[in-house]
Amino acid sequence: MERKKLHLEYLLNATSKSILWTAISTPTGLEGWFADKVQSDDKIVTFFWGKTERREAEIIAVRAYSFIRFRWLDDENEREYFELKMTNNELTNDFVLEITDFTEVDEIDDLRELWESQVDTLRRSSGF
């Protein structure tokens, strides 16, 4: 099955880059919107959802106050990743959260809906 790269952008009413950076790059921040529980051991991050689902990812790239890129350890394609990137809209001074992820062609809409739901949770929990 063919895989596609998906790039999404969400305008956030965030005025603090440190609050947004914390939300996308720390276990505590990610627990507020991405997963129920997050544990980090330097480069390996373990995400928990519900009582049984658990996935591990390796942080393969990070630039403070810019982006963090993860690669799922159980992913067969080592070139695929998911990335959370923050950029600043200089016109409005708002932040944009850019998400890059990979999925099967027939699952693009599902993945888009999942990220939209996650970002809605981020907005509610962080006041963005």
C-alpha positions as CSV (number, residue, x, y, z in Angstrom):
1,M,0.0,0.0,0.0
2,E,1.3,3.5,-0.9
3,R,2.2,5.8,2.0
4,K,1.8,9.6,1.9
5,K,3.4,12.4,3.8
6,L,0.7,14.6,5.4
7,H,1.5,18.2,6.3
8,L,-1.0,20.1,8.5
9,E,-1.0,23.7,9.9
10,Y,-3.0,25.0,12.8
11,L,-3.1,28.7,13.8
12,L,-2.9,29.0,17.6
13,N,-3.7,32.1,19.6
14,A,-0.6,31.5,21.6
15,T,1.4,34.5,22.7
16,S,4.1,32.6,24.6
17,K,6.5,30.5,22.7
18,S,7.7,28.8,25.9
19,I,4.2,27.6,26.8
20,L,3.7,26.2,23.3
21,W,7.2,24.6,23.2
22,T,6.5,23.0,26.6
23,A,3.2,21.6,25.2
24,I,4.8,19.9,22.2
25,S,8.2,18.8,23.6
26,T,7.8,17.7,27.2
27,P,6.1,14.7,28.7
28,T,3.9,16.9,30.9
29,G,3.0,19.1,28.0
30,L,2.2,16.1,25.7
31,E,0.1,14.5,28.4
32,G,-2.2,17.5,28.2
33,W,-3.3,16.8,24.6
34,F,-1.5,14.0,22.8
35,A,-1.5,11.0,25.1
36,D,-2.9,10.0,28.5
37,K,0.6,9.4,29.9
38,V,4.1,10.1,28.6
39,Q,7.4,8.9,29.9
40,S,10.8,10.0,28.6
41,D,14.1,8.4,29.0
42,D,16.4,10.9,27.2
43,K,15.9,9.9,23.5
44,I,13.1,7.3,23.9
45,V,9.6,8.5,24.7
46,T,6.8,6.1,25.7
47,F,3.2,7.2,25.0
48,F,0.2,5.5,26.7
49,W,-3.4,5.7,25.7
50,G,-6.1,4.1,27.8
51,K,-5.3,1.0,29.9
52,T,-3.6,-1.0,27.2
53,E,-2.2,1.0,24.2
54,R,1.5,1.9,24.4
55,R,3.9,3.0,21.7
56,E,7.6,4.0,21.9
57,A,9.2,6.7,19.8
58,E,12.7,7.9,19.4
59,I,13.4,11.6,19.3
60,I,15.5,11.8,16.1
61,A,15.8,15.6,15.8
62,V,15.1,18.6,18.0
63,R,15.7,22.3,17.8
64,A,14.6,24.2,20.9
65,Y,11.6,26.5,20.3
66,S,11.4,25.3,16.8
67,F,10.6,21.6,16.2
68,I,10.7,18.1,17.6
69,R,10.7,15.0,15.4
70,F,9.9,11.5,16.5
71,R,10.2,8.1,14.9
72,W,8.0,5.2,16.1
73,L,10.2,2.3,17.1
74,D,7.7,-0.2,15.7
75,D,7.5,1.5,12.3
76,E,8.8,-0.6,9.5
77,N,9.9,2.4,7.4
78,E,12.8,4.1,9.1
79,R,12.5,7.2,6.9
80,E,9.0,8.0,8.3
81,Y,8.5,10.2,11.3
82,F,6.1,12.6,12.9
83,E,7.1,16.2,13.6
84,L,5.7,19.0,15.7
85,K,7.0,22.4,14.6
86,M,6.1,25.8,15.8
87,T,6.5,28.9,13.6
88,N,5.5,32.5,14.3
89,N,3.2,34.4,12.0
90,E,5.0,37.8,12.0
91,L,1.8,39.6,10.8
92,T,-0.4,38.6,13.7
93,N,2.3,37.4,16.1
94,D,0.3,34.2,16.5
95,F,2.0,30.8,16.4
96,V,1.4,28.1,13.9
97,L,1.7,24.5,14.8
98,E,2.9,22.5,11.8
99,I,2.4,18.7,12.0
100,T,4.1,16.3,9.6
101,D,3.1,12.7,9.6
102,F,2.9,9.6,7.3
103,T,0.0,7.3,6.6
104,E,-1.6,4.9,4.1
105,V,-3.3,6.8,1.2
106,D,-6.7,5.5,2.2
107,E,-6.3,6.7,5.8
108,I,-5.3,10.3,5.1
109,D,-8.8,11.6,6.1
110,D,-8.7,9.6,9.3
111,L,-5.3,10.8,10.2
112,R,-6.3,14.4,9.5
113,E,-9.4,14.1,11.8
114,L,-7.2,12.5,14.5
115,W,-4.8,15.4,14.4
116,E,-7.6,18.0,14.3
117,S,-9.1,16.4,17.4
118,Q,-5.7,16.4,19.2
119,V,-5.1,20.0,18.3
120,D,-8.6,21.0,19.6
121,T,-7.7,19.3,22.9
122,L,-4.4,21.3,22.9
123,R,-6.3,24.5,22.3
124,R,-8.8,23.8,25.1
125,S,-6.2,22.6,27.6
126,S,-3.7,25.4,26.9
127,G,-6.1,28.3,26.2
128,F,-4.8,28.6,22.6
